[in-house]
Amino acid sequence: MKSLRESIVDFIHSEDLKKNIYTVIQPIYNNLYNELYPYLWFICIYMVILTFIILANLVLLIRVLNHLGSFYISSTLQEN
């Protein structure tokens, strides 16, 4: 005679239960995926555009600092 715990463990490890759970979850997963798909693309495109904006700001900042050259560094040292 199996104990209750062993019966539950056998039930959980059975292949029928796994297949039944899969068949129940699969339509829910497909529905969620189809609903969220456009938003996922929007987030990906937003992240790419944001990365390019940040890189452009970095390049512009480096250009401005290079253009100022020693003036920027010397003016801060002379004020002290």
BELSULNOR-V687925 format. One record per residue. PHI is phi in whole degrees, 0 to 359 (NA if undefined). PSI is psi in degrees with one decimal (999 if undefined). BURIAL is + if it has 9 or more other C-alpha atoms within 8 Angstrom, else -. Layout:
PHI_PSI_BURIAL + PHI_PSI_BURIAL
This chain:
NA_126.1_- + 280_148.6_- + 281_168.7_- + 297_-40.1_- + 297_-45.9_- + 296_-38.0_- + 296_-41.5_+ + 293_-41.8_- + 296_-42.7_- + 297_-39.2_- + 295_-42.1_- + 292_-35.5_- + 275_-1.6_- + 288_146.3_- + 289_-30.9_- + 298_-41.8_- + 296_-42.1_+ + 297_-41.8_+ + 294_-40.2_- + 294_-42.6_- + 296_-41.1_- + 298_-43.3_- + 292_-27.9_- + 282_-40.4_- + 279_-28.8_- + 303_-47.1_- + 295_-35.9_- + 295_-43.5_- + 298_-45.8_- + 298_-41.3_- + 294_-45.9_- + 297_-42.9_- + 298_-44.2_- + 294_-32.8_- + 284_-34.4_- + 267_-11.5_- + 306_-49.4_- + 297_-37.6_- + 293_-36.4_- + 296_-42.1_- + 296_-40.6_- + 299_-43.5_- + 295_-41.8_- + 297_-45.9_- + 295_-40.4_- + 299_-42.8_- + 294_-38.1_- + 294_-46.3_- + 296_-42.6_- + 297_-38.5_- + 297_-43.6_- + 295_-36.9_- + 295_-43.2_- + 296_-41.9_- + 295_-38.9_- + 296_-40.9_- + 296_-38.1_- + 296_-44.5_- + 297_-44.4_- + 296_-39.6_- + 296_-41.4_- + 295_-39.9_- + 298_-43.2_- + 295_-43.7_- + 294_-37.1_+ + 291_-36.3_- + 293_-39.4_- + 291_-35.6_- + 59_-132.6_- + 285_-18.8_- + 302_-43.1_- + 295_-42.4_+ + 286_-44.9_- + 291_-34.0_- + 292_-33.5_- + 286_-30.5_- + 284_-34.1_- + 284_-23.2_- + 291_-29.4_- + 282_999_-
